[in-house]
Amino acid sequence: MKRTTKKKVGKKLTTLKALANPVRLAILYELSSGQKNPRDLARAIGEDYFNVAKQLAVLRDAGLVRSRRRGLRAYYRLLRPSVLRIIEQLP
């Protein structure tokens, strides 16, 4: 396999791996309605704050979300809404 092809495949696999977790998917669905901080996300999806923070890091590393600071809080937003449209096409 060519080096450029391997790189493209690697990026796609990183995205797919990031999506292969129910908590991360729930986070993405919540962020589809707008930016939120980790505490609000944790409440919205019924998960522990620390688990949500950990999963947000995975999503950030995969390039699916981005964070920005406002005062002491970090707010996350969905970078690629098209990912959710693709997921909706799955059976």
N, C-alpha and C positions, 0 to 999 in steps of 0.2 A: 504494500500500500504506500502511496506517495506521502511525503511528509505533510503537505498541505491538506490532503484528504484526512490523514490521521488527526490533524489539529481540529478540523471541522467536526469530525466524528466525536472527538473528545469533548468539545464544547456542547454538543447535542446530548451526549451521555450525562454530562454534569447537570444539565437542565432536567433531563428525565429522572435522574436520581433524586434531585431536589423535589420533584413532584411526587415521588413515590412514598409519601408519608401523609397520613390523614390530618395531622396537626398542621403541617405546612400547607396543604391544600385549603384547609379551613381558614388559615391566615390570609391566603391569597384571595379567597372569596370575600372575606371581610374588607380587605384593602381595595377591592373593586369598587366600593362605594365612597372611597376617599381615604386620605391619610389618617393614621391613628398612631397612638403611642402604644408601647407593649402592654401596659397595664389595662388599657381599654380593650385591646385585642384579647388579652387573657380572659377578661370578664365576658366578652362577647362570645367566645368559643368555649368557655367553661374549662379552661386549662390553667395550670399553674403558671405564674408569671415567669419563673426561671426557665421552664420548658419553652415557653413562647419566645423568650429572649434568645435561647440557644437555637431554636428553629429559624428565627429571623436572621441569625448569623449565617446559617446554611443558605437561605434564600438570597441574602445579600452577596455571598461569595459566588453564587450561581448567576448573578446578574439579573435576578428577577425583581428585587426590591432595592430601594435606596433610602437612606436615612438622612435626616437633617436635624440639627439641634435648634431648639427654641428654649432659651433659658437652661434649666436643668434637665429638661425632657428631650428625648429623641422621638421624632415622628417618622413613620415609615410610609412609603407610597409604592404602589405597583409600577414597575418600569415597563413591563411588557404585557398589557391587557390581552394581547392576542393569544397568549398561552391559555387563558381561561376559555377563549372561544374554541381552541383546539380540543381542550379537555371536554367541553360540552358535546363535541362530536363523537366521543367514545360511547360505546354501548353500555 
